Amino acid sequence: MARGDSIRSLVDRLELPFNELGFDPYGISKKHLVVAFSALGLLYRRYFRVKAVGLENVPPRGRGMLVGNHSGGYALDGALVLASMMLEMEPPRLAQGMAEKFINELPVGSTWSYRCGQFTGLPENAERLLEDDRLLMVFPEGAKGTAKLYKERFSLVDFGTGFVRLALKTKTPIIPFGFVGGGDAVPTVYNSKTVGKLMGVPYVPFTPYGLALPLPAKCEVHYGEPMRFEGTGNEDDQVIRGYVDQVKSRIASLIETAREARGGAL
Amino acid sequence: MRILIVGIGGALARRVALLLRDAGHEIIGLDRRPWWDHPKDIEVHEHDIRKRAAEDVFRTRHPECVVHMATVNALSAGGEERARINVGGTKAVFEHSVAHGVKHVVFVGRHTYYGASAESPLYHTETEPPQGMGAFPELADLVAADLYAANMLWREPGLATTVLRLVYTLGASQTGTLGSFLKARRVPLVMGFDPLFQFLEENDAARGIVAAIENRPRGIFNVSGPAPVPLSTIVRQTGRTGVPLPEPLIKRLLGRFGLPNLPGGAIEHLKYPIVVEGKVFAQATGFAPEVGEVETLERYRRILAGP
C-alpha cells in the first residue's frame, strides 16, 4: 500500500458492493469505516508501530480465514490485524472478525461493530460471509485468549474446533498468524469478573498501574502460508482435532518468529 | 385461473388483485372491510372469514387458488382480537380450502416471524425457528398462524401450500408496520442502536405475491427486498427526524408526545435487525425486485411530503 493513501481512498478501493448510500448488503458503512480506520491507523502506525510480515500469504481477493492468537489484555490484536489488512494490503481488504455476543447487546458497541463488519460470532454469520468470498478473522482461543495474564502473553490456550469444520465445509484456506505485543501493551495482572458484570462485559483487566490503558508497546504480526485441508466438515472429532493441532502448532511457531524478530517491547 | 383473495380490503391485497386481473385471472375478494370503489370485474364479498357466509363463497365459487392476506400485523391492534383473527382466520382459510377442492393456498406472512434478537444471525433462512418471543409475546399469534400454515405442507400433501415471509413494504398506501412508523415527523430511535431494515416497494411486494401464485411453489419462502438499510438512514432519506432516546426512557414515552403506541417488546425491533435471505424464493419463481432501496426511500419521501 502507498502510505500516502488517505483512509477514505482505501475504503473507496475496498472491493465490496457498496450502494450509493455507502452501505454494503450487510450494513457495513463506508462512513463508519473511515472514522474507525482513521483512529486505528494512528494507533497502528504511530502508537504501536506495528510491523506486518508475510502479507503476500493473504489472498488479495476471494474467501479466506485469518486464524491467530490473542496476545492478552483485550482484543487489541484483533483491531490491529484489521488495520494491517486495510492499510497494508493491495487492494485493501476488510477482515471481518467474529465478535463476542455481549458486544451486540451494548449500545454504541453494537452499531459500530456491525457497521464496521464485525458481526456476532455465530456459525451462520461466518458461513455466509465465506460463501460470499469475504475475509474472516477468527481467534479460536475465544474470550479465554484475551484474558491471558502478562506472564502468559506468548502462550496459547485451548482452541475451539468450529473454525476447521467451517473451513472444510466452505473450502476456505486458513491463513495462520502470530501476533506479539498485545500482552506488553496491556500487561494484565488480574481480571475482575465482578467489575465486568457491573459493566455488562465478561471481565475487566487490571494492570500494575490500575486501569488497562494500553502502553505504546511495539507490536508485530506474522502471516504464514495458507493451510488447506480436504474434507466436508463432518469428519470425526479426532480428525478435526488433528487439523486444529496443525494450525495451533503453526501459530505457535509464527509467534516465536515474531517474538525473535521484534526484539524488545519498546 | 379463479383466485380468491382473503383480506382484499388491504392496500397490498388490492394491488395484488389488480395485477392478477390485468394478467387475465378471475378475481374474487373476501373481507369484512369494504372496498367501496372496487372494479366491476372484481367480485367482492363482505364477510368475516370466520363466519358461515365466508365458507359459502368457497362452496359456491370454487376458487382454484386462495391467497390469505387477512392477518393483522399492526402491533397497536388489541392483542386478543388480533390473535383471534390471525390464528382463527388462518385455520378457517385452510379448512375451507381443503373442504372445497382448492388446489393452491398462498399464506402471506411476515418476516418478523423470525424475531429481533441480539443472538440471531444477520441473514435468516427459511429453516430457522422464531427467536426473541420471550421479549415480544405480542408476536405469538403471527408466529402461530405461520406455523399452522406451514403444517399444511405435510398434513395436506394434496394441497399446494406456499408460505411467504414478506419483508416490510413502503408505498403510496402509507400502510404497513414500517410505512406507518415513518408517518410521524419525528421517529423514535433507541440510542446506541441502529438496526438494518429490509423493505420492498409496494408494487414489488405485490409482484412477489403474484409470482408465488403463478409459479405455485410448495414450501416456505422468504420474500426479501433489495439491500437492507440502517433505520437511521431510512429515517433521514424519507425526510423524517430521528429522535434517539435511551432505552429505559423510550419505554416510558411510547404512546405520548406524538410517539407511536407500541408494545414494550417492539423496542427489540428498534435495536436488532431482521434481515432475510430471499434466494430460495428467487430461484423458485424468478422474482427480483424492480425498485432498489435508494429509489424506494426517495419515492416514499415524496409520498410523505405530499403534493
Interface residues (C-beta under 8 A of the other chain):
Chain A: N19 E20 L21 F23 D24 P25 Y26 G27 S29 K101 N104 E105 L106 P107 V108 G109 S110 T111 Y114 R115 F119 T120 L122 E124 N125 R128
Chain B: A118 E119 S120 P121 L122 Y123 T125 V190 M191 G192 F193 D194 L196 A227 P228 V229 P230 T233 Q237 E247 K271 Y272 P273 E277 G292 E293 V294
